[in-house]
Amino acid sequence: KVCLSLPECEFWVWGQEEGEQKCWFRLGDDGREAGEGWIAGAKSCHPDGQQAMVMGNDGCWVEGFNYDTCCDPKFGPSGNAQCWDGVFNYDRCCFPKDEL
């Protein structure tokens, strides 16, 4: 669901590293290696009916603010500071409402 939602993600890898289950998102298929305990797939490899997550929280956008003007990576790791106040902030507005 996450790779499907990320425009840059073309492939994903799922497996265990240092005793933890992890998922990596890849820009391409370069550097693939066979390994036990790992599974990988293309962005198109997902269960039927799976849909991309909506980017951000719809409840945050009023009066000309939207995901692109507040959450675009070009604004840095905390988004566009002009968008945030005591009610609205990067974590609340730029991450999907759905659980990952």
PAFIPA-518437 format. One line per 4 residues: number of its first residue (from 1); for each residue x, y, z of N, C-alpha, C. Coordinates in Angstrom, 1 decimal, padded with zeros to 4 digits, always signed. Example, Ala and Ser with C-alpha at 12.3 -4.5 7.8 and 13.67 -1.06 7.14 Angstrom:
% residues 2
1	+013.2/-005.7/+007.8/+012.3/-004.5/+007.8/+013.2/-003.3/+007.8 | +012.8/-002.2/+007.1/+013.7/-001.1/+007.1/+012.9/+000.0/+007.9
//
This chain:
% residues 100
1	+000.8/-001.2/+000.0/+000.0/+000.0/+000.0/+000.9/+001.3/+000.0 | +002.0/+001.2/+000.7/+002.8/+002.4/+000.8/+003.6/+002.6/-000.5 | +004.2/+001.6/-001.1/+004.9/+001.8/-002.4/+004.0/+002.3/-003.5 | +002.8/+001.7/-003.5/+001.8/+002.1/-004.4/+001.4/+003.6/-004.3
5	+001.6/+004.1/-003.1/+001.2/+005.5/-002.8/+002.4/+006.5/-003.1 | +003.6/+006.0/-003.1/+004.8/+006.9/-003.3/+005.1/+007.0/-004.8 | +005.0/+008.2/-005.4/+005.3/+008.3/-006.8/+006.7/+007.8/-007.2 | +007.7/+008.0/-006.4/+009.1/+007.5/-006.7/+009.3/+006.0/-006.6
9	+008.5/+005.4/-005.8/+008.7/+003.9/-005.5/+008.4/+003.1/-006.8 | +009.3/+002.3/-007.2/+009.1/+001.4/-008.4/+009.1/-000.1/-008.0 | +009.9/-000.4/-006.9/+010.0/-001.7/-006.4/+010.0/-001.7/-004.8 | +009.7/-002.8/-004.2/+009.8/-002.9/-002.8/+010.4/-004.2/-002.4
13	+011.0/-004.2/-001.2/+011.7/-005.4/-000.6/+011.2/-005.6/+000.8 | +010.8/-006.8/+001.2/+010.3/-007.1/+002.5/+011.1/-008.2/+003.1 | +011.6/-008.0/+004.3/+012.4/-009.1/+004.9/+012.8/-008.8/+006.4 | +013.6/-009.6/+006.9/+014.1/-009.4/+008.3/+015.5/-009.0/+008.3
17	+015.8/-008.0/+009.1/+017.2/-007.5/+009.3/+017.4/-007.3/+010.8 | +018.4/-007.8/+011.3/+018.7/-007.7/+012.7/+017.5/-008.0/+013.6 | +016.8/-009.0/+013.3/+015.7/-009.5/+014.1/+014.4/-008.7/+013.9 | +014.3/-007.7/+013.0/+013.1/-006.9/+012.8/+012.6/-007.1/+011.4
21	+011.3/-007.1/+011.2/+010.7/-007.1/+009.9/+010.8/-005.7/+009.4 | +011.2/-005.5/+008.1/+011.4/-004.2/+007.5/+011.0/-004.2/+006.1 | +010.6/-003.0/+005.6/+010.3/-002.9/+004.2/+011.1/-001.7/+003.6 | +011.7/-001.9/+002.4/+012.5/-000.9/+001.8/+011.8/-000.6/+000.4
25	+011.8/+000.7/+000.1/+011.2/+001.2/-001.1/+012.4/+001.5/-002.1 | +012.3/+001.1/-003.3/+013.4/+001.2/-004.3/+012.9/+002.1/-005.5 | +013.9/+002.8/-006.0/+013.7/+003.7/-007.2/+013.8/+002.8/-008.4 | +014.5/+001.7/-008.4/+014.7/+000.8/-009.5/+015.0/-000.6/-009.1
29	+015.3/-001.4/-010.1/+015.5/-002.9/-009.8/+017.0/-003.2/-009.8 | +017.9/-002.2/-009.7/+019.3/-002.4/-009.7/+019.8/-003.1/-008.4 | +020.8/-003.9/-008.5/+021.4/-004.4/-007.3/+020.7/-005.6/-006.7 | +019.7/-006.2/-007.4/+019.0/-007.3/-006.8/+019.9/-008.5/-006.5
33	+019.7/-009.1/-005.4/+020.5/-010.3/-005.0/+019.5/-011.3/-004.5 | +019.7/-012.6/-004.7/+018.9/-013.6/-004.1/+019.2/-013.7/-002.7 | +018.2/-013.9/-001.8/+018.5/-014.1/-000.4/+017.3/-014.8/+000.2 | +017.6/-015.6/+001.2/+016.6/-016.3/+002.0/+015.9/-015.4/+003.0
37	+014.6/-015.5/+003.1/+013.9/-014.7/+004.0/+013.5/-013.3/+003.5 | +013.7/-013.1/+002.2/+013.3/-011.8/+001.6/+012.3/-012.0/+000.5 | +011.5/-011.1/+000.3/+010.6/-011.1/-000.9/+010.6/-009.7/-001.5 | +010.5/-009.6/-002.8/+010.6/-008.3/-003.5/+009.5/-008.3/-004.6
41	+009.1/-007.1/-005.0/+008.2/-007.0/-006.1/+008.2/-005.6/-006.7 | +007.5/-005.6/-007.8/+007.4/-004.3/-008.5/+006.2/-003.5/-007.9 | +006.1/-002.3/-008.1/+005.0/-001.4/-007.6/+003.7/-002.0/-007.9 | +003.6/-002.7/-009.1/+002.3/-003.2/-009.6/+002.0/-004.6/-008.9
45	+002.9/-005.1/-008.0/+002.7/-006.4/-007.3/+002.1/-006.1/-006.0 | +000.7/-006.1/-005.9/+000.0/-005.9/-004.7/-001.3/-006.6/-004.8 | -002.0/-006.9/-003.6/-003.3/-007.6/-003.6/-004.3/-006.8/-004.5 | -005.2/-007.6/-005.1/-006.3/-007.0/-005.8/-007.1/-006.1/-004.9
49	-007.6/-005.0/-005.5/-008.4/-004.0/-004.8/-007.6/-003.0/-003.9 | -006.3/-003.2/-003.9/-005.4/-002.3/-003.1/-005.4/-000.9/-003.8 | -005.5/+000.2/-003.1/-005.5/+001.5/-003.7/-004.5/+002.4/-003.0 | -003.9/+003.3/-003.7/-003.0/+004.3/-003.1/-003.7/+005.1/-002.0
53	-002.9/+005.4/-001.0/-003.4/+006.2/+000.1/-003.5/+007.6/-000.4 | -004.5/+008.3/+000.2/-004.6/+009.8/+000.0/-003.5/+010.5/+000.7 | -002.8/+011.4/+000.0/-001.7/+012.1/+000.6/-002.2/+013.1/+001.5 | -001.8/+013.1/+002.8/-002.1/+014.1/+003.7/-003.5/+013.9/+004.3
57	-003.9/+014.8/+005.1/-005.2/+014.8/+005.9/-006.1/+015.9/+005.3 | -007.2/+015.4/+004.7/-008.1/+016.3/+004.0/-008.7/+017.4/+005.0 | -008.8/+017.1/+006.3/-009.3/+018.0/+007.2/-008.4/+019.2/+007.5 | -007.2/+019.3/+007.0/-006.3/+020.4/+007.2/-006.4/+021.5/+006.2
61	-007.0/+021.3/+005.1/-006.8/+022.3/+004.0/-008.0/+023.2/+003.9 | -007.7/+024.5/+004.3/-008.7/+025.6/+004.2/-008.0/+026.8/+003.5 | -008.8/+027.7/+003.0/-008.4/+029.0/+002.5/-007.1/+028.9/+001.6 | -007.0/+028.1/+000.6/-005.9/+028.1/-000.3/-004.7/+027.2/+000.1
65	-004.8/+026.6/+001.3/-003.7/+025.7/+001.7/-004.1/+024.3/+001.2 | -003.1/+023.5/+000.7/-003.3/+022.1/+000.3/-002.0/+021.3/+000.5 | -002.1/+020.1/+000.2/-001.0/+019.2/+000.4/+000.3/+019.7/-000.3 | +000.1/+020.1/-001.5/+001.3/+020.6/-002.3/+001.9/+021.9/-001.7
69	+001.1/+022.8/-001.3/+001.7/+024.1/-000.8/+002.2/+023.9/+000.6 | +001.9/+022.9/+001.3/+002.3/+022.7/+002.7/+003.3/+021.6/+003.0 | +003.2/+020.5/+002.2/+003.9/+019.3/+002.5/+005.0/+018.9/+001.5 | +005.1/+019.6/+000.4/+006.1/+019.3/-000.6/+007.5/+019.2/+000.0
73	+008.2/+018.1/-000.4/+009.6/+017.9/+000.2/+010.5/+019.1/+000.0 | +010.2/+020.0/-001.0/+011.1/+021.1/-001.3/+011.1/+022.1/-000.1 | +010.1/+022.0/+000.8/+010.1/+022.8/+002.0/+010.9/+022.3/+003.2 | +011.5/+021.1/+003.0/+012.3/+020.5/+004.1/+011.5/+019.5/+004.9
77	+012.1/+019.0/+006.0/+011.5/+017.9/+006.7/+010.3/+018.3/+007.5 | +010.0/+019.6/+007.7/+008.8/+020.0/+008.5/+007.8/+020.7/+007.6 | +008.0/+020.6/+006.3/+007.0/+021.3/+005.4/+007.1/+022.8/+005.4 | +006.1/+023.4/+004.9/+006.1/+024.9/+004.8/+005.7/+025.5/+006.1
81	+006.6/+026.2/+006.8/+006.3/+026.8/+008.1/+005.1/+027.7/+008.1 | +004.8/+028.3/+006.9/+003.7/+029.3/+006.8/+002.3/+028.6/+007.0 | +002.3/+027.2/+006.9/+001.1/+026.5/+007.0/+000.7/+026.1/+008.4 | +001.6/+026.2/+009.3/+001.4/+025.6/+010.6/+001.1/+026.6/+011.7
85	+000.2/+026.2/+012.6/-000.1/+027.1/+013.8/-000.4/+026.1/+015.0 | -001.1/+026.6/+016.0/-001.4/+025.8/+017.2/-002.3/+024.6/+016.9 | -003.0/+024.6/+015.8/-004.0/+023.5/+015.5/-003.4/+022.6/+014.4 | -002.8/+023.2/+013.4/-002.3/+022.4/+012.2/-000.8/+022.3/+012.3
89	-000.3/+021.1/+012.0/+001.1/+020.9/+012.0/+001.5/+019.8/+011.0 | +002.8/+019.7/+010.7/+003.2/+018.8/+009.7/+002.7/+017.3/+009.9 | +002.9/+016.8/+011.1/+002.6/+015.4/+011.4/+001.1/+015.2/+011.2 | +000.3/+016.1/+011.7/-001.2/+016.0/+011.6/-001.7/+016.1/+010.1
93	-001.1/+017.0/+009.3/-001.6/+017.3/+008.0/-000.9/+016.6/+006.9 | +000.4/+016.2/+007.0/+001.1/+015.7/+005.8/+001.1/+014.2/+005.8 | +000.8/+013.5/+006.9/+000.8/+012.0/+006.8/-000.7/+011.6/+006.6 | -000.9/+010.4/+006.0/-002.2/+009.9/+005.8/-002.9/+009.7/+007.1
97	-004.3/+009.8/+007.1/-005.1/+009.6/+008.3/-005.1/+008.0/+008.5 | -005.0/+007.2/+007.5/-005.1/+005.8/+007.6/-003.8/+005.3/+008.2 | -003.9/+004.2/+009.0/-002.8/+003.5/+009.5/-002.0/+002.9/+008.3 | -000.7/+002.9/+008.4/+000.2/+002.3/+007.3/+000.2/+000.8/+007.5
//
